[in-house]
Every structure is written in C-alpha cells, then in structure tokens.
C-alpha cells in the first residue's frame, strides 16, 4: 500500500455534534454522536468523522474573500 496526499487543499465546512443526530450521506442515513464532526464537502456531500481523526486531519482557517473561480465556505 502507498501513502498519498491530495494535490490541493480540501476546504470543508465542519460542525461538531452536541447531541445524537441522524444525517443523510452518500452511503445512506448515518448517526453522529456527541463529539463527532459533520463534514460538508465541495459538492455538498456529507460525512461523519470522529473527533480524534478530525483534530489530526483538519485545521481551521481564517476566511478571506477571493477572486478565484470557485467559492468555498459559508
């Protein structure tokens, strides 16, 4: 198995769950538990990651306006 890194930053919106929540994902309905993160990607796909993985993988960024072709974030 080889290890790969994405070629561009992946910008997502993320919300940490405070109570058990059901969400619809590409894989069907899933349950998020307190402490889990609900991630929404570029194409509005949604998925759940646990807090340990989230803290290792994602970092907050300061949002700045951009004149680039695509808009990311809220």
Secondary structure, DSSP 4 states (H G I P E B T S, - for coil): ------SS----EEEE-SS-EEEEETTEEEEE-TT-EEEE-TTS-EEEE-HHHHHHH----------SSS----
